Amino acid sequence: PRSSPTRLSYAERLRRRREELAEKRKREKEQPKISKEELRKHLEEYQMDLIRAQGGKGPPLPIPLTPKMDAKLVEEGVVDDLAALIAFHVDPTMPPGVIGLKSGAITSAADKLHIRLSGPGGHTSRPHRTVDLVQVAARIVVDLPVLVRSELDPRQHLAMVFGRISGGDTANAIPTEVELSGTARVQESEVWDGLAEIIDRQVEAIAAPFGAHFEVNHLRGAPPVDNDAAIIEIIESAASTVLGSEGVQPTPQSMGSEDFAWFLDRVPGALIRLGAGRDQHPVDLHSPTFEIDEAAIEHGIAVGAISLLHLMEQRR
């Protein structure tokens, strides 16, 4: 006869589970871990690979070579059979139960910008014998947005902000290399198409008089999201039935950028601002302390479902 399996007591099962967890933690500690510096280096190398894939310095290349995943999906034909398309983006400036709508451009075009400065380096006591790359970098941060804007129609908007500057290791040595990374954003596609050429020209105007060698790389982003007016009208009517008229508000064009624009380049659709703000936590998007009010999820599902139903009714 077969013997029945031994039944372990709760205390024994607990002891074995603790041993398993301890062994797992031991194995995890023994695994090599990547440092923040190594991770940042890998990310930068990946970004530079994308830039090189686009041809590096010079005018942006056509859509098929853009590194944006949405553009690649469009080229693969994922939207070819769609009649309409909608998407949501949380907005911390509005409370849950409110959406923001806008016909036409609701976001802006944006490119990533990477500038590498190089020079002979030297001692900070003798800046006149070398090229002070830190000073050149500082001038680029301050002067480049102004100079680029001077070539644009004053009615056109430009937001050029640097999010990273890296160079040097000590206080008394002028570095041989300084890198700057940032974004350039404009609201009009026509301005976007010529932006890289203007930036290249103005970086040279700043860096060359100091004798600094420079390299400018542009990572092509996405055009403005262009909301279809007819679809916005349908969404406004549909959303009012679940949120009330006070729950549907106009929203301005932002300087943010969204890959969703590539979809709407082929299919009529709309990007909807979804209120998700918390009064006690007025934190902007992309902040590490940003926290949404999860009540927004329920409202987003309701607005999305009713909007799709209304759109399907229009297709009959």
Salt bridges, closest charged atoms under 4 A:
GLU12 OE2 - ARG15 NH2 2.44
GLU12 OE2 - ARG16 NE 3.10
GLU19 OE2 - ARG15 NH1 2.37
GLU20 OE1 - ARG17 NH1 3.39
GLU44 OE2 - ARG40 NH1 2.69
GLU44 OE2 - ARG164 NH2 2.65
GLU45 OE1 - HIS42 ND1 3.90
ASP49 OD1 - ARG52 NH2 2.57
GLU75 OE2 - ARG266 NH2 2.97
GLU151 OE1 - ARG201 NH2 2.50
ASP153 OD2 - ARG155 NH2 2.74
GLU177 OE2 - ARG116 NE 3.77
GLU179 OE1 - HIS114 NE2 3.76
GLU179 OE2 - ARG116 NE 3.06
GLU179 OE1 - ARG164 NH2 3.51
ASP193 OD1 - ARG220 NH2 3.24
GLU197 OE2 - ARG201 NH1 3.88
ASP200 OD1 - HIS218 NE2 2.75
GLU215 OE1 - ARG116 NH1 3.35
GLU258 OE2 - HIS89 NE2 3.18
ASP259 OD1 - LYS68 NZ 3.84
GLU291 OE2 - ARG278 NH1 2.82
GLU313 OE2 - ARG316 NH1 3.30
